[in-house]
Amino acid sequence: MNDMIQTVAVYALPVLFAITLHEAAHAYAAKYFGDTTAYQQGRMSLNPIKHIDPFGTILIPIMMYFATSGAFLFGYAKPVPVDFARLRNPKKQMAWVALAGPAANLFMALLWMIFGILLTALQVENVFFMRMVQAGVLVNLVIFAFNLFPLPPLDGGRILTSLLPQKYAAQFARLEPYGFFILIGLMLLQVLQYWLVPVMVIANTVLKLIVSPLNLLLN
């Protein structure tokens, strides 16, 4: 129980930031391209409460943590409502709206890395903050990679739908009602890791290259 409390304390802030900015980024992108649905429903917000789903964000992760002794975690935020038909160019701009969420997570992973470099440069040796930095990078890379998986209703599925020719896009989009169950199956079979791990490693490598000049300058 003590380990769980410590883990929750370390991950709470990174997770809240990760899901909030991910969903808010979708809302901002949708409004920019012409759909004000999320804005009108108050979802274009940096308030975490607007995006938390009591079942998917709190209950499921806690249940999964206890059921698997922390080996397997899964959860989700309340999806931002987007009416793609209201976008000025729905087929093309759907991809940009979908990409906004993972892009926000990649940017946040970068910010956590920079924060970690600054803590090291300032010789802040607080274990809690360093663990929080590691959690911030990890959480955002996981959300980034997971949401880019090319299966609707994930962002990667919507991006692929946008890129496919109309005939194939319509057929591919029919998978959306079954996407959640397919994902659960892929997770339980440990197949999804063959997508997550390489994407996370590539993203992490790119981010480390970006921050390397700052790291060399300060440390």
C-alpha positions, 0 to 999 in steps of 0.5 A, spaced: 500 500 500 505 504 501 508 503 494 502 504 491 501 511 495 508 513 493 507 511 485 500 515 485 504 521 488 509 521 483 505 519 477 499 524 479 501 530 476 504 527 469 498 523 468 494 529 469 498 534 465 498 528 459 491 527 458 489 534 459 493 537 454 492 531 449 485 532 449 485 540 449 490 540 443 484 536 439 479 541 441 484 547 439 486 544 433 478 542 431 476 549 433 482 552 428 480 548 422 472 550 423 469 545 428 467 549 435 463 543 438 468 541 443 469 549 444 462 550 445 461 544 450 467 547 454 472 542 453 477 547 450 480 547 457 486 546 461 482 544 467 483 537 468 476 536 471 473 537 464 477 531 461 477 526 467 473 520 466 471 517 473 471 510 470 477 510 465 481 515 468 481 513 475 477 506 476 480 502 471 487 504 472 486 502 479 483 496 478 488 494 473 494 496 478 491 491 483 489 485 479 496 485 475 501 488 481 502 494 477 505 490 471 499 492 466 496 499 466 490 501 462 486 507 462 483 513 458 480 520 458 474 523 456 474 523 448 474 530 446 467 531 441 469 533 434 464 533 428 469 532 422 463 534 418 464 541 420 471 542 418 473 546 412 476 540 409 474 534 413 478 528 409 485 532 410 484 536 416 482 530 420 489 528 420 491 534 423 486 534 429 488 527 430 495 528 430 494 534 435 494 530 441 500 525 440 504 532 438 502 535 445 504 529 449 511 529 445 512 536 446 510 535 454 515 529 454 520 534 451 519 539 457 519 534 462 526 532 459 528 539 460 526 540 467 530 534 469 536 537 466 535 544 469 534 540 476 541 536 475 544 543 473 541 546 479 544 540 483 537 538 486 537 531 488 530 530 491 528 523 489 521 525 488 522 530 483 527 526 479 522 520 479 516 525 477 521 527 471 522 520 469 514 519 470 513 525 466 517 523 460 515 515 460 507 517 461 507 522 455 511 517 450 507 511 452 500 516 450 504 518 444 506 511 441 499 508 444 495 513 440 499 513 434 497 506 433 493 505 426 487 503 429 480 507 429 478 510 434 485 512 436 488 518 433 493 513 429 487 510 426 484 517 424 490 519 421 490 513 417 483 514 415 485 521 412 491 518 408 487 513 405 483 513 398 476 515 400 474 508 398 479 504 402 478 510 408 470 508 408 472 501 409 477 502 414 473 506 418 468 501 419 473 498 424 471 503 429 466 500 433 470 494 434 477 498 435 477 498 443 476 490 443 481 489 438 486 493 442 484 490 449 486 483 445 492 486 442 494 488 449 492 481 453 496 477 447 502 482 448 502 484 441 501 491 442 508 492 445 511 491 438 508 497 436 509 501 443 516 499 444 520 501 437 515 508 437 517 510 444 525 508 443 525 512 436 521 518 440 526 518 446 532 518 441 529 524 437 528 528 444 534 526 447 538 529 441 534 535 441 536 537 448 543 534 448 546 541 446 542 544 453 545 538 457 552 539 454 551 547 456 549 546 463 552 539 465 
